[in-house]
Amino acid sequence: MRILVAMSGGVDSSVVAGLLKEEGHEVIGVTMKLWEGDNGEMPETGCCTASDSEDARKVASSLDIPYYVLDYTSSFSKNVVNNFVSMYSQGLTPNPCIECNRSVKFDHFLDQAIKLGCEKVATGHYSKIINNKGTLELHRADFKEKDQSYVLHMLTEDKLSKVLFPLGTISKPKVRQIAAKLGLSTAFKKDSQDICFVGKGDYRKFVENRIDLYSSGNIVDIEGNIVGEHKGIHEFTVGQRKGLPGGLVDPRFVLEINPSTKNVVIGKKKQLEKDSFILKEVSFVNDIYYSDLMIQIRYNSDPIPCTITVLSNESLDVSLTIPTVGISPGQFGVLYSGTKLVGGGRIENRKKVKVLN
C-alpha cells in the first residue's frame, strides 16, 4: 500500500514512517510549511521549524523514502493565525492546534494523498481507529497520558477510512525505543510545547502586533465596582488568576470578558463553576450518540459526565452532572462514551455573568 506520512520532524511521526516501511508499505514523507518568518523562511522556534523540517528530511533519507515540503502558509495564515488573533480580540480562548487539524492539515493531506496516488494518510497522533462491525470509530489511545484524540474530534467516519494512527497502542517510551532501534536521529528529541507561529514569544504581543485593539478597559467585580484597569481584553482568559488586582482577602479569577464594554469581570473561584454551556460548530464522528456521555473541556482535563440536547445540526446544549470550573468560551468540548469519541464543538456560554450596576 502506498501511504503518505505527515512528518513533523519529531520522534512520533518518524517512527510511524519507519514502522510502515518495515511492514512493506510504499511510504512517502511530507512536511507542511505552515508558517514563515519575515524573510519567508520557516521559523526557528516553536514546532514546524526549519530545523524540524531538516530532521524530517534526515529521517526520510535514512529510511530511503521520498520526501517533500509542501507550502500551505496562505491557508494556515487565513484559517488559523487570523482566527487566533480574532478570537482573542473578542475575549475568547482559541485552540490553534485543533483549528489547524480542522481547517488545514487533514484536508490538505488527504488532497495531496490523492495527487500522489496514496491510499492512506498516516500521522503520529496517539489515537485509535477501531472497526466495530463495519463502522469505523475513533477511540482514545491505550496509554491515556499521551492520548491525542481530543484534537482529532473533527474527523468524520469518511475521513477515518483514509487515515492511519499507528501509535494508538504504543507508549511514548516504547516509541523512543523503536526510533533508537531503527537508528533514527529523532529518537531522543524533545517534544515541542510551543504554538508554532508564536514560538517562545508572548502570544499577547503577537496579537497586539496584528490588530489595532484600542481595548483598554476596566476590571470590575461581580457588583460592577471598578477594581482595576487593563490594557486589552486579549490579555485575559476565563479562569485566569495571574495579573489581576491584589489586596483582596480571597483570590480572584476572571469570570467573563465582555468585548463590547471592554470589562473584565472577576470573582471568587466558586463563581467560576458552571453546570451547562452550549457547543457550536459541532461535528460527529459517526451518528449522534446519547448514552453514557462524558465531555472533556480542555486538552489535559478529566472528562465530566453530561447529557446533551440537540438545538440544531451544529449546536448542542450540554448539561454537566457535576458543576466545574475551567469552561472557557472559544475552547472545544469533546464528547466521549467510554473510550469512543462521539464528537465535539466550540464552547459558548449559555448565560452571561450578571454584573450589578
GUGUFI-146873 format. One record per residue: residue in three letters; x, y, z of N, C-alpha, C, CB in turn. Coordinates in steps of 0.05 Angstrom, whole numbers, plus 5000, padded with zeros to 4 digits. Glycine has a CB too. Layout:
% GUGUFI-146873
alaXYZXYZXYZXYZ;...
//
This chain:
% GUGUFI-146873
met501749765000500050005000501850255000498150005025;arg501050444984502550704984501250885005502450834955;ile502950985023501951145046503451405048502150985072;leu501951625051503151895055503451935085501452115042;val505851985095506252025123506852315129508651845133;ala505352435147505752705155508152715175503252835169;met510352825166512852825182513353105193515152725165;ser513153125220513553385233516453435240511853405258;gly518153225239520853255248521253155276521853545245;gly519053055289519252955315519452645315516853035331;val519852535339520252245341517752085333521152165369;asp515352185339512952035335512451985305510552185346;ser512452195289511952155260514252005247511552425247;ser516652045258519051895247518551595251521651985261;val517651515274517151235280514851125262516551185309;val512851285258510651205241511751135213508451425238;ala513351305202514551255176516251005176516251495166;gly517850965198519550735200517950475202521350765223;leu515850475219514250235222512850155197512150275245;leu511750345183510250285158512150185136508750535148;lys514550295136516550205117517349915123519150385117;glu517749855149518449585157516249385150518949575187;glu513749475151511449295144511249245114508849425154;gly512949385098512949335070511349525053511949065064;his510349745065508849945051510650135035507050105070;glu509650245014511050455000510450725013510250464969;val512450835026511951065043513051325030513351025071;ile511451535031512351795022512051995045510651894997;gly514252135052514252325074513652605064516852315088;val512052745080511353025073511353195098508553035060;thr512653425096512453625117511053865107515353705127;met509153975123507754215115509254465125504854205126;lys509754645106510754905114508255075120512555035092;leu507755135145505355275153505755565160504155135177;trp508155625170508655895179511455985171508355915210;glu511756235165514356335156515056595170514456365126;gly517656645173518556895185518457125165521356865196;asp519557345174519457585157521057555131520557825172;asn523057365131524657325107523457105090527457245115;gly521057005097519756795080520656515086520156855052;glu522456485106523456215113521956105137526456225119;met522255845141520955715164522055825190521255405163;pro520455855211521355975236523455795250519056015255;glu524855925269526955775283526155685311529355955286;thr523755775320522755685346519855575343522855915367;gly518955425364516255315362516455045348514355495348;cys514154945340514154695324514054775294511754505331;cys514354585276514354645247516554845240511654745239;thr518854815252521055005247522854895224522755045272;ala524755065216526654985195528254745204528555215188;ser529054735230530554505240528854255241531654565268;asp526254285246524354055245524253945217521554135255;ser524054115198523954025170526553875163523554255151;glu528753985172531353845166531453575180533654025175;asp530453565205530353305219528653105204529353335248;ala526353195194524653015178526052925153521953155171;arg527553105140528953025116531152815122530253285103;lys532452845144534552655152533352375157536052745177;val531052375170529652115176528851985150527252165195;ala527652145132526752035106529151925090525352255089;ser531352065092533751965078534751705090535952185079;ser534751685117535751445130533851205124535951485160;leu531251265120529351055114529151005084526551135124;asp530451175068530451145039527651175028531750885030;ile526251385036523551435025523551715013521451415048;pro521851764993521552034981520552225003519652024957;tyr521452485000520652685020520152945006522852715042;tyr517953085015517253335003516453535025514953304983;val516953795020515954005037513854155020518254205047;leu511454175031509254305016508454565030506754115015;asp508154775015507655045025504555085028508855255007;tyr503655105053500855175059500655415077499454935072;thr502655595075502755825092500256005088505255985087;ser499356035064497056205059494556105073496456235029;ser494055845070491655725083491955735113491355435074;phe494255685124494755685153494355965164497555585159;ser495456165150495156445160492256525160496756635142;lys490756455140487956535138486256385158486956475110;asn486556125161484755965177485555935206484455695164;val488055955212489055905239490056165252491255695238;val491856295240493056535252491056765255495456635236;asn489656815233487557025234485356965254486357075206;asn484656705255482656615275483656655303481956325270;phe486156595308487456625334487356915344490356525333;val488057095326488057385333485257485337489457545311;ser483457405319480657495321479357405346479057395297;met479857155354478457055378479457185403478956755380;tyr482057245405483057385429481957665430486157385429;ser481557795407480458065406477558065414480758175378;gln476257835414473457805422473157705451471957625403;gly475357675465475257575492474957275494473057705506;leu475557125472475256835471478056705473473856745446;thr478156455479480656305482480856105459480856165509;pro482556155439482655965417484455725423483756105392;asn484155515406485855285407486955245378484355025417;pro489355365372490355365345491055085334492755535343;cys491754895352492354625343489854485332493554455365;ile487654515346485154395336484354535310482954415357;glu484554805309483754955286485454875262484055255291;cys487954815266489754725245488954455234492754715254;asn488354265253487454005244484754025229487153815268;arg483054205239480354225229480154355201478654375248;ser481854555197481454715173483854715154480854995180;val486054585162488454585144489554305140490654765156;lys490554185161492253945158490953715144493253855185;phe488753615155487753365144486553405117485553255163;asp485253625112484153675085486353685064482553935084;his488453835070490653855051492153595048492654075060;phe492653445070494053195068492452995052494553085096;leu489852985056488252795041488152865012485352785052;asp488053125005488153214977490853134965487753514975;gln492953174980495653114969496052814966497853224988;ala494852664983494952364981493752274954493552235004;ile491552394947490252324922492052384898487552474919;lys493352624899495152714878497552524875496052994883;leu498452414897500752244896500051944894502552284921;gly497451894891496651614887496751454913498251484866;cys496551584936496751444961493951354970498051614983;glu493751114982491251014992490551115020491250704992;lys492651175035492251265063494051495070492651025082;val493251645091494951845104495451745132493652125104;ala498051755142498651675169499951905184500551435168;thr499251935209500452145226501452015252498452375232;gly502952175268504052085293502252135317506652205298;his499652195312497852235334497351985351495152345324;tyr497152015377496451795394493451765397497751825423;ser492351605380489451555379489051295364487951795365;lys486551175366486050925353483550935336485750705374;ile483650795313481350755297480550465299481950835267;ile478050415308477050145312474750085293476150095341;asn474949855279472749775262470849605278473849605238;asn468449725284466449595300464149495282465449785322;lys464349245274462249135257461749295231459649095272;gly463949385219463749535194463649835198461349445179;thr463449935223463350215228466050305240461050285248;leu467350505228469850595237469450805260471550725215;glu470650745283470350915306473151035314469050765330;leu473051275326475451395336475551355366475651705328;his477751245377477951185405480451315417477950885410;arg480451335444482851425458485051225453482251465488;ala487551325456489851155455489950975480492451325453;asp491350755478491450565500492850695524492950315492;phe494750875519496251005541495151285544499351005535;lys493551315565491951555569493651805571490251535593;glu496051785582497752015587498652145561500151945603;lys498552005538499252115513496952145493501351945500;asp494552075502492252075484491852355471489752005499;gln491452355445491052605430488452605414493352645411;ser486652425421484152415407482552675408482352185417;tyr482852825431481453075435481853265411482453215461;val484353275400484953465379484153365351487853545379;leu482853125351482152995326479052965323483452725323;his477553095341474753045343473253125317473553195366;met474353285300473053375276473153165253474353635266;leu474552945257474752745236472252575235477252555242;thr471052565211468652405207469452115199466952535184;glu467451945199468051665192469151645164465551495194;asp468251815146469251805119472251875118467752015101;lys473152065134475952135135477551915149476452405149;leu476351795170477751575184478451345165476051475207;ser476751305145477251085126479751135109474851055107;lys480851385110483251445094485651505112482651685077;val485351465138487451555157488451315173486351775176;leu491051325181492251125199493551265223494350955184;phe493151155247494451255271495951015283492351375291;pro498350955273499850715282500650715311502150675265;leu500650945325501750965352499650935374503151225356;gly497150875366494950865386495250655407492450815371;thr496850455402497250235422500050225434496549965409;ile501550435429504450435437504950665457506250465412;ser506550615477507250825497509450995486508050695524;lys509751235497511851415488514651305492511651685502;pro515251185515517951065518518450845497518150945546;lys516350685491516750485471517250605443514250295470;val515950825437516350965412519351055410514551215409;arg520351155431523251235431525050995428523951395457;gln524350775440525950525437525950435408524850305455;ile523650445395523350375367525050555350520450375358;ala524950815355526551005340529550955342525851295349;ala530350895367533250835371533950575356533850805401;lys532250375358532850125344533050165314530649915350;leu531350345303531450395274533750585267528850515265;gly535150695287537350875282536451145273539150755261;leu534151235282533151495274534251715291530051495275;ser535051935278536352155292534452305312537452355272;thr531852255309529952395327529252235352527452455311;ala530552015356529751825378529451965405531851605380;phe531152145411531052275438530652575436533652215453;lys529452665414528852945410526453015428528153005381;lys526653245442524553345459522053425443525553575476;asp519753385455517253465443516953765445514853325456;ser515953895424515454185425512854245439515454305397;gln512854445457510354525471509454805462510854525501;asp510854925444510255205436508255215414512755345427;ile506755435413505055495390506855555366503055725396;cys506555425344508555435323509055725313507655265300;phe506955885311507256155299507956365321504856235285;val507856285346508656465368511356385378506556465390;gly511956125378514556035388514856085418516856175373;lys517156185426517556235454516756515462520456185461;gly515556665444514656935450512056945465514457085424;asp511157195470508757245485506457265465508957505503;tyr504357095469502157105450500757375450500156885456;arg500857515473499557775475500857975456499757885504;lys503557975455504958145437504458075408508058135442;phe504257815403503557715376500957835367503557415375;val498857825384496257925378496358225374494257865400;glu497758375392497958665390499158755364499458775414;asn501158605354502558685330500858635305505058525328;arg498658505308497058435284494258545283496858135282;ile493458685304490858815304490859065322488658615314;asp489559275313489459525328487159505348489159775309;leu487759435372485659355391484059595403486859195413;tyr485459805411484160025425482359915447482560195406;ser483359735463481559595481482259615510481559305474;ser483559835518483959875547481259905560485660125552;gly480959805584478359805598478659755627476559595585;asn476459675640476359645668476259355677474059805680;ile477359295700476959045714474959105735479658935726;val472658955734470459005753469758755768468059105738;asp468658795792467758565808464858495800467958615838;ile463758295813461158195805458958405810460557935820;glu459458595828457558805834457859045815457858895862;gly459859035798460259255779462159465788457659375773;asn463459425811465359615822468059595806465859575852;ile469159815799471759815785473959765805472160085770;val475459555801477659485819480359505806477259205830;gly480459575780482959605766482559665737484659355769;glu484759705723484659755694486359555679485560045688;his485859525653487559345637488159475610486059065633;lys490059365596490959475571489659345547493959465569;gly488159135552486958995529485758735537488958945506;ile483358665528481958425536483458175526479158415525;his485158205506486657975495488657875516488058055470;glu489158025537491057935558489757745578492158185572;phe487257685575485857525594484457285582483857695609;thr484157075598482456845591480656775615484156595581;val478356665610476556585632478056375649473956475621;gly477956425676479256245695482056345703479555975683;gln483056555690485656655696485856785723486556865674;arg488056745737488456875763490757075762489056665784;lys492857005747495157175745494557445732497457025730;gly495757655743495557915730493058075739495457885701;leu491657975760489258115769490058285794487057915777;pro488358495800488958665823489258505849486758875826;gly491158575865491558445891490158595914494558415896;gly490958525938489858655961487158555971489658935956;leu486158335958483558225966484057985985481958145941;val482057936002482357716022482557446008479957716041;asp480757405988480757145974481857195945477957025973;pro483156985933484057015906481657075887485456755897;arg482157225866480157285846480957165819479657585844;phe478957095803479356965778477657115757478656665779;val478357095732476857215710474357045706478457235684;leu471957175708469457035704468357075676467357125725;glu468757315665467657375639469357595626464757455641;ile469457595600470757805585468757925566473357705569;asn468158175568466058305552467258485531464058465570;pro467358395505468658555485467258815478468858395460;ser464658835484463159085477463659305497460159025476;thr463759235523464259435544467259445551462659375569;lys468759245542471559205549472059165579473159445539;asn469959075592470259005621471158715624467559035635;val473058675643473858415651472658365679476958385651;val470858175681469358125706470857915722466458045701;ile471457975748472857795764471157715789475557905773;gly471757485801470357395824471757165837467457315817;lys470457045856471556815871471556565854470156775897;lys473156375861473356125846470655985844475455935858;lys469155985866466555855866464755965845465255885894;gln465056225838463356355818464156275790463556655821;leu466356145787467256035761465655785753470255975761;glu464555655773463255395768460855425749462355265794;lys460655245730458355235712457454945710459155345683;asp454854915705453854645701452554605674451754575723;ser452854815657451754785629453054995611448654825629;phe453054935585454055115565453155015538457155135566;ile453755175518452955105490455455015475451655345476;leu455154815457457254745438456254835410457854445438;lys457954995397457355085369459354945350457655395367;glu458754965324460454855303460954555309463155005302;val458854415317459054135326459353945302456654055343;ser461053745305461153535285461353265300463653565266;phe460353055288460352785300461952595282457452685303;val463452415296464952215281463152025266466852055300;asn461151925280459151745269456351885272459151465282;asp454351735280451751845285451751975313449551635283;ile449752145318449352265344448952045365446952465345;tyr450252065387450151855408449451995434452851705409;tyr447651875450446652005474447351865500443752025473;ser448151615499448451445524451151475537447851155518;asp451151485563453651475579455751675569454851195578;leu454951925565456752125554458352255575455152325538;met460852325567462552495583463852695565464852325598;ile464452935576465653145559468253235571463653375557;gln470153275553472853375560472953665551475153205548;ile473553855569473354135563476054265558471954285585;arg478154125562480854215556482553975548482154375580;tyr484854035536486553815525487253615547489053925513;asn488153705570489053525591487153485614491753615601;ser484653565611482753545633481453275634480653765631;asp480453205657478952955660476152995650478852865690;pro474952795636472252815626470252825648471652585607;ile467952965643465853005663463252885652465453315669;pro461752725668459252615658457352845650457952445680;cys455852795629454053005619451752885603455653205601;thr449753055597447652985579447553205558444952955593;ile446453145534446353345513443453375502448253275490;thr442853615492440353665478441053785452438453845495;val440053675430440653785403439054035399440153575381;leu440354255392439054505386438754555357440554745399;ser440754455341440754475312442754275302441454775302;asn443254275275445154095264447954125274445154125233;glu448654375282451354435291451454565319452754605271;ser449454515335449254645361448054455382447554895359;leu449354435405448454265427448254425453450254015430;asp446354345470446254445497447354225515443354525506;val449454285530450854095547450254145576453854095542;ser449353945591448853975620450753775634445853915627;leu452153885654454053725669452753605694456553885676;thr453453365701452353255726453753375750452652945726;ile456153475746457753605768458653875758460153425777;pro457954095772458954355764462054355765457854585783;thr463254505746466154505745467154785737467154295725;val469754835742471055085733472655025708472855195756;gly473655235696475355195673474055175646476954945676;ile471455245645469955245620470455515606466855195624;ser472055505585472955755572471655785544475955765569;pro469955985540468856035513471056055492467056285513;gly470655915470472755915449474255655448474656145453;gln474555525471475755265472473855055462476755195501;phe474754805461473054595450472154395472474554445428;gly469654315470468654095486468353845469465954175499;val469453625478469553375462468153155478472453295456;leu466153035465464452835477465552545473461652845465;tyr465452395495466352115494464151935506469052075509;ser464151685497462651475511464651255516460151375494;gly465651235540467851055546470351165532467250765536;thr471650995516474051085501473251195474476050865498;lys470751155466469851235440469351535438467351075432;leu470551665418470051945414467451985398472452085400;val465552135408463052165395463052405377460852205416;gly464052635386464152875370464953115388461452935357;gly464753355377465553585393464953845379468553575399;gly465354065393464754325382466054545400461754365379;arg465654795392466755015406464955105428467355255386;ile466155155452464655235476463655525474466355195501;glu461155565482459955825483458355845509458255895458;asn458456065523456856095547453856085541457556365561;arg452355955558449455965556448356235567448155725571;lys449456315590448656565602451056725609446856505627;lys450756985606452857165614452857205644452557445600;val455257275655455357335683453857595688458357365693;lys452057595707450557835712452058025730447757765726;val452758255719454158465735452258675744456458585718;leu452058715769450158915780451259195775449758875810;asn449459385770450159665765449459835790448759775740;
//
